[in-house]
Amino acid sequence: MRRINLALCLVLLLPALLRAETDGNELLEMMQHPKGREAAQPFIDDVWLKWNNGLFCIPEENIRDTTFAAVLDYLENNPENLFRPRRYLIVQGLRAGFPCIKE
């Protein structure tokens, strides 16, 4: 009975574990790889498309280059946060790079 319970728990938890979001270490490694931009940019695009002009204010010019650079800069300059989830770090990088200025 105990083995059946353990097997059932593994079957139920496995999909959640496989879909766990990557952390900052994995994102930074991806972004520093020569072809990593192709893999990382969709994650960054997903965040800025949802929260631009709310959490951060990205100018319309050259948006993909500037967002990639801002997130990469944040990751490289804040290694103490690399254990955090990818989406959180992208938001923080974009907030640091593109703060909304209230007048």
Backbone as a printed PyTorch tensor [residue, N CA C, xyz], in Angstrom:
tensor([[[  0.8170,  -1.1950,   0.0000],
         [  0.0000,   0.0000,   0.0000],
         [  0.8610,   1.2590,   0.0000]],

        [[  1.9370,   1.1890,   0.7640],
         [  2.8250,   2.3440,   0.8590],
         [  3.4760,   2.6650,  -0.4930]],

        [[  3.8410,   1.6480,  -1.2120],
         [  4.4430,   1.8440,  -2.5390],
         [  3.4360,   2.4420,  -3.5120]],

        [[  2.2140,   2.0320,  -3.4180],
         [  1.1690,   2.5690,  -4.2980],
         [  0.9670,   4.0520,  -4.0060]],

        [[  0.9400,   4.4250,  -2.7320],
         [  0.7890,   5.8340,  -2.3630],
         [  1.9670,   6.6580,  -2.8750]],

        [[  3.1630,   6.1300,  -2.7260],
         [  4.3540,   6.8300,  -3.2000],
         [  4.3130,   6.9840,  -4.7180]],

        [[  3.9580,   5.9260,  -5.4130],
         [  3.8660,   5.9850,  -6.8760],
         [  2.7990,   6.9800,  -7.3130]],

        [[  1.6800,   7.0030,  -6.6360],
         [  0.6110,   7.9370,  -6.9570],
         [  1.0650,   9.3820,  -6.7410]],

        [[  1.7640,   9.6340,  -5.6490],
         [  2.2900,  10.9840,  -5.3820],
         [  3.2610,  11.4110,  -6.4700]],

        [[  4.1340,  10.5250,  -6.8990],
         [  5.0920,  10.8500,  -7.9510],
         [  4.3900,  11.1470,  -9.2650]],

        [[  3.3970,  10.3750,  -9.5820],
         [  2.6530,  10.5900, -10.8270],
         [  1.9380,  11.9390, -10.8020]],

        [[  1.4040,  12.3100,  -9.6640],
         [  0.6920,  13.5760,  -9.5570],
         [  1.6270,  14.7780,  -9.5000]],

        [[  2.7830,  14.6240,  -8.9100],
         [  3.7220,  15.7390,  -8.7630],
         [  4.6530,  15.9230,  -9.9450]],

        [[  4.9000,  14.9000, -10.6990],
         [  5.8610,  14.9670, -11.7950],
         [  5.5500,  16.0600, -12.8070]],

        [[  4.3190,  16.2140, -13.2780],
         [  4.0520,  17.2960, -14.2360],
         [  4.3520,  18.6830, -13.6700]],

        [[  4.0440,  18.8980, -12.4090],
         [  4.3220,  20.1970, -11.7960],
         [  5.8190,  20.4360, -11.6980]],

        [[  6.5680,  19.4210, -11.3620],
         [  8.0160,  19.5660, -11.2590],
         [  8.6540,  19.8100, -12.6200]],

        [[  8.1280,  19.1920, -13.6340],
         [  8.6850,  19.3680, -14.9690],
         [  8.4090,  20.7550, -15.5290]],

        [[  7.3300,  21.3830, -15.0940],
         [  6.9680,  22.7010, -15.6000],
         [  7.4470,  23.8280, -14.6930]],

        [[  8.2610,  23.5100, -13.7000],
         [  8.7450,  24.5400, -12.7810],
         [  9.5300,  25.5880, -13.5610]],

        [[  9.3430,  26.8240, -13.1850],
         [  9.9890,  27.9320, -13.8780],
         [ 11.4830,  27.9370, -13.5680]],

        [[ 12.2670,  28.2870, -14.5650],
         [ 13.7080,  28.3560, -14.3750],
         [ 14.0540,  29.5150, -13.4540]],

        [[ 15.2550,  29.4580, -12.8950],
         [ 15.6880,  30.5390, -12.0160],
         [ 16.6530,  31.4590, -12.7530]],

        [[ 17.1520,  32.4490, -12.0330],
         [ 18.0330,  33.4480, -12.6260],
         [ 19.3510,  32.8900, -13.1180]],

        [[ 19.8760,  31.8750, -12.4530],
         [ 21.1250,  31.2760, -12.9130],
         [ 20.9680,  30.7000, -14.3120]],

        [[ 19.8740,  29.9940, -14.5310],
         [ 19.6160,  29.4050, -15.8430],
         [ 19.3400,  30.4800, -16.8880]],

        [[ 18.5990,  31.5170, -16.4950],
         [ 18.3060,  32.6030, -17.4250],
         [ 19.5780,  33.3540, -17.8090]],

        [[ 20.4240,  33.6550, -16.8400],
         [ 21.6770,  34.3530, -17.1250],
         [ 22.5670,  33.5190, -18.0380]],

        [[ 22.6740,  32.2410, -17.7470],
         [ 23.4730,  31.3590, -18.6010],
         [ 22.9290,  31.3420, -20.0320]],

        [[ 21.6200,  31.2900, -20.1530],
         [ 20.9760,  31.2950, -21.4660],
         [ 21.2870,  32.6020, -22.2000]],

        [[ 21.1760,  33.7230, -21.4950],
         [ 21.3660,  35.0250, -22.1270],
         [ 22.8180,  35.2750, -22.5190]],

        [[ 23.7510,  34.6870, -21.8130],
         [ 25.1710,  34.8820, -22.1180],
         [ 25.6590,  33.9650, -23.2310]],

        [[ 24.8910,  32.9750, -23.5690],
         [ 25.2530,  32.0540, -24.6580],
         [ 25.0820,  32.7950, -25.9850]],

        [[ 25.9720,  32.5450, -26.9620],
         [ 25.8730,  33.2570, -28.2490],
         [ 24.4970,  33.1780, -28.9230]],

        [[ 23.8270,  32.0720, -28.8140],
         [ 22.4990,  31.9410, -29.4280],
         [ 21.3870,  32.0060, -28.3860]],

        [[ 21.7260,  32.4410, -27.1940],
         [ 20.7650,  32.4630, -26.1020],
         [ 19.6790,  33.4940, -26.2420]],

        [[ 19.9460,  34.5380, -27.0030],
         [ 18.9220,  35.5760, -27.1540],
         [ 17.6480,  35.0140, -27.7620]],

        [[ 17.8010,  34.1290, -28.7250],
         [ 16.6320,  33.5240, -29.3670],
         [ 15.7670,  32.7750, -28.3560]],

        [[ 16.4090,  32.1770, -27.3610],
         [ 15.6680,  31.4200, -26.3480],
         [ 15.1320,  32.3180, -25.2410]],

        [[ 15.8770,  33.3490, -24.8700],
         [ 15.4960,  34.2000, -23.7390],
         [ 14.5050,  35.2990, -24.1130]],

        [[ 14.5970,  35.8250, -25.3170],
         [ 13.7750,  36.9750, -25.6910],
         [ 12.2650,  36.7260, -25.5590]],

        [[ 11.7520,  35.5460, -25.8990],
         [ 10.3060,  35.3320, -25.7220],
         [  9.8550,  35.4690, -24.2650]],

        [[ 10.6790,  35.0860, -23.3030],
         [ 10.3340,  35.2410, -21.8940],
         [ 10.2570,  36.7280, -21.5320]],

        [[ 11.2270,  37.4980, -22.0230],
         [ 11.2560,  38.9400, -21.7610],
         [ 10.0700,  39.6210, -22.4380]],

        [[  9.8050,  39.2500, -23.6830],
         [  8.6690,  39.8320, -24.4180],
         [  7.3530,  39.5660, -23.6940]],

        [[  7.1920,  38.3700, -23.1760],
         [  5.9660,  38.0080, -22.4660],
         [  5.7370,  38.9460, -21.2830]],

        [[  6.8010,  39.2660, -20.5560],
         [  6.6760,  40.1360, -19.3810],
         [  6.3800,  41.5700, -19.7870]],

        [[  7.1450,  42.1300, -20.7110],
         [  6.9190,  43.5480, -21.0280],
         [  5.5980,  43.7830, -21.7460]],

        [[  5.1580,  42.8050, -22.5310],
         [  3.8660,  42.9680, -23.1980],
         [  2.7110,  43.0150, -22.1980]],

        [[  2.8400,  42.3050, -21.0810],
         [  1.7820,  42.2740, -20.0740],
         [  1.8000,  43.4910, -19.1690]],

        [[  2.9990,  44.0020, -18.8160],
         [  3.0670,  44.9970, -17.7540],
         [  3.7470,  46.3030, -18.1320]],

        [[  3.9880,  46.5480, -19.4070],
         [  4.5760,  47.8330, -19.7900],
         [  3.5840,  48.9590, -19.4900]],

        [[  4.1110,  50.0870, -19.0920],
         [  3.3270,  51.2620, -18.6870],
         [  2.5130,  51.0100, -17.4270]],

        [[  2.9590,  50.0630, -16.6430],
         [  2.3530,  49.7810, -15.3480],
         [  3.4560,  49.6130, -14.3210]],

        [[  4.1790,  48.5200, -14.4470],
         [  5.3140,  48.2680, -13.5570],
         [  6.5800,  48.9650, -14.0310]],

        [[  6.6750,  49.2100, -15.3090],
         [  7.8230,  49.8750, -15.9210],
         [  7.3310,  50.5750, -17.1700]],

        [[  8.1600,  51.4740, -17.6920],
         [  7.7500,  52.2670, -18.8610],
         [  8.8480,  52.2110, -19.9240]],

        [[  8.7080,  51.2940, -20.8340],
         [  9.7150,  51.0710, -21.8680],
         [  9.3980,  51.9580, -23.0650]],

        [[ 10.3900,  52.7250, -23.5370],
         [ 10.1560,  53.5390, -24.7340],
         [  9.9520,  52.6440, -25.9590]],

        [[  9.2760,  53.1410, -26.9410],
         [  8.9170,  52.3560, -28.1210],
         [ 10.0970,  52.0480, -29.0520]],

        [[ 11.1700,  52.8120, -28.9780],
         [ 12.2890,  52.6180, -29.8980],
         [ 13.1290,  51.3950, -29.5040]],

        [[ 13.3980,  50.5470, -30.4670],
         [ 14.3140,  49.4200, -30.3110],
         [ 14.0140,  48.6050, -29.0490]],

        [[ 12.7800,  48.2770, -28.8540],
         [ 12.3130,  47.6800, -27.6060],
         [ 12.9720,  46.3350, -27.2880]],

        [[ 13.1670,  45.5020, -28.2610],
         [ 13.7290,  44.1740, -27.9920],
         [ 15.1830,  44.2620, -27.5570]],

        [[ 15.9760,  45.1080, -28.1900],
         [ 17.3810,  45.2540, -27.7960],
         [ 17.5120,  45.8610, -26.4070]],

        [[ 16.7140,  46.8900, -26.1300],
         [ 16.8350,  47.5680, -24.8480],
         [ 16.3270,  46.7090, -23.6910]],

        [[ 15.2800,  45.9330, -23.9100],
         [ 14.7700,  45.0800, -22.8310],
         [ 15.7520,  43.9480, -22.5380]],

        [[ 16.3180,  43.3620, -23.5740],
         [ 17.3000,  42.2930, -23.3850],
         [ 18.4910,  42.8250, -22.6020]],

        [[ 18.9950,  43.9970, -22.9960],
         [ 20.1550,  44.5910, -22.3300],
         [ 19.8530,  44.9260, -20.8710]],

        [[ 18.6590,  45.4370, -20.5870],
         [ 18.3030,  45.7950, -19.2140],
         [ 18.2340,  44.5690, -18.3130]],

        [[ 17.6380,  43.5070, -18.7990],
         [ 17.5260,  42.2870, -17.9980],
         [ 18.9060,  41.6620, -17.7940]],

        [[ 19.7090,  41.5960, -18.8370],
         [ 21.0550,  41.0400, -18.7170],
         [ 21.8830,  41.8500, -17.7220]],

        [[ 21.8030,  43.1610, -17.7950],
         [ 22.5280,  44.0210, -16.8760],
         [ 22.0870,  43.7700, -15.4360]],

        [[ 20.7890,  43.6580, -15.2130],
         [ 20.2810,  43.4010, -13.8670],
         [ 20.7970,  42.0650, -13.3400]],

        [[ 20.7420,  41.0330, -14.1490],
         [ 21.1920,  39.7120, -13.7090],
         [ 22.6870,  39.7080, -13.3800]],

        [[ 23.4750,  40.3500, -14.2130],
         [ 24.9240,  40.3730, -13.9850],
         [ 25.3000,  41.2030, -12.7640]],

        [[ 24.5280,  42.2270, -12.4530],
         [ 24.8500,  43.1110, -11.3380],
         [ 24.1450,  42.7590, -10.0320]],

        [[ 23.3120,  41.7380, -10.0460],
         [ 22.5970,  41.3200,  -8.8390],
         [ 22.6640,  39.8070,  -8.6500]],

        [[ 23.8690,  39.2560,  -8.5470],
         [ 24.0000,  37.7980,  -8.4420],
         [ 23.3450,  37.2060,  -7.1940]],

        [[ 23.1430,  38.0320,  -6.1700],
         [ 22.5090,  37.5330,  -4.9450],
         [ 21.0360,  37.1790,  -5.1500]],

        [[ 20.4530,  37.6200,  -6.2510],
         [ 19.0370,  37.3440,  -6.5380],
         [ 18.8300,  36.2320,  -7.5580]],

        [[ 19.8900,  35.6310,  -8.0430],
         [ 19.7620,  34.6570,  -9.1340],
         [ 19.0070,  33.3840,  -8.7550]],

        [[ 18.7870,  33.1690,  -7.4860],
         [ 18.0240,  31.9920,  -7.0610],
         [ 16.5240,  32.1880,  -7.3050]],

        [[ 16.1120,  33.4120,  -7.5480],
         [ 14.6870,  33.7340,  -7.7040],
         [ 14.1600,  33.2570,  -9.0700]],

        [[ 12.8480,  33.1490,  -9.2170],
         [ 12.2530,  32.6990, -10.4810],
         [ 12.5160,  33.6790, -11.6310]],

        [[ 12.5790,  33.1360, -12.8020],
         [ 12.8810,  33.8820, -14.0260],
         [ 11.9730,  35.1000, -14.2000]],

        [[ 10.6770,  34.9290, -14.1040],
         [  9.7370,  36.0240, -14.3480],
         [  9.9550,  37.1730, -13.3550]],

        [[ 10.1790,  36.8490, -12.1020],
         [ 10.4410,  37.8770, -11.0880],
         [ 11.6730,  38.7000, -11.4740]],

        [[ 12.7400,  38.0270, -11.8940],
         [ 13.9750,  38.7190, -12.2460],
         [ 13.8280,  39.5690, -13.5000]],

        [[ 13.0510,  39.1080, -14.4450],
         [ 12.8070,  39.9130, -15.6500],
         [ 12.0530,  41.1890, -15.2660]],

        [[ 11.0420,  41.0660, -14.4170],
         [ 10.3080,  42.2500, -13.9600],
         [ 11.2580,  43.2160, -13.2530]],

        [[ 12.0930,  42.6990, -12.3630],
         [ 13.0160,  43.5640, -11.6300],
         [ 14.0130,  44.2380, -12.5690]],

        [[ 14.4950,  43.5080, -13.5550],
         [ 15.4220,  44.0880, -14.5330],
         [ 14.7800,  45.1880, -15.3460]],

        [[ 13.5430,  44.9780, -15.7470],
         [ 12.8370,  45.9920, -16.5250],
         [ 12.4570,  47.1940, -15.6550]],

        [[ 12.1250,  46.9510, -14.4050],
         [ 11.8320,  48.0640, -13.4960],
         [ 13.0780,  48.9210, -13.2480]],

        [[ 14.2190,  48.2450, -13.1020],
         [ 15.4710,  48.9720, -12.8710],
         [ 15.8820,  49.7570, -14.1240]],

        [[ 15.6820,  49.1750, -15.2790],
         [ 16.1000,  49.8080, -16.5250],
         [ 15.1350,  50.8480, -17.0630]],

        [[ 13.8550,  50.6960, -16.7160],
         [ 12.8320,  51.5860, -17.2880],
         [ 11.8160,  52.0220, -16.2350]],

        [[ 12.2640,  52.7730, -15.2410],
         [ 11.3030,  53.2200, -14.2180],
         [ 10.3000,  54.2120, -14.8250]],

        [[  9.0930,  54.1640, -14.3430],
         [  8.0720,  55.1190, -14.7810],
         [  8.2770,  56.4220, -14.0010]],

        [[  8.3850,  57.5020, -14.7250],
         [  8.5920,  58.8170, -14.1110],
         [  7.2410,  59.5080, -14.0260]],

        [[  6.8020,  59.7470, -12.7990],
         [  5.5040,  60.4050, -12.6000],
         [  5.7160,  61.9150, -12.5070]],

        [[  4.9390,  62.6320, -13.2600],
         [  5.0610,  64.1000, -13.2710],
         [  3.9170,  64.7430, -12.5520]]])
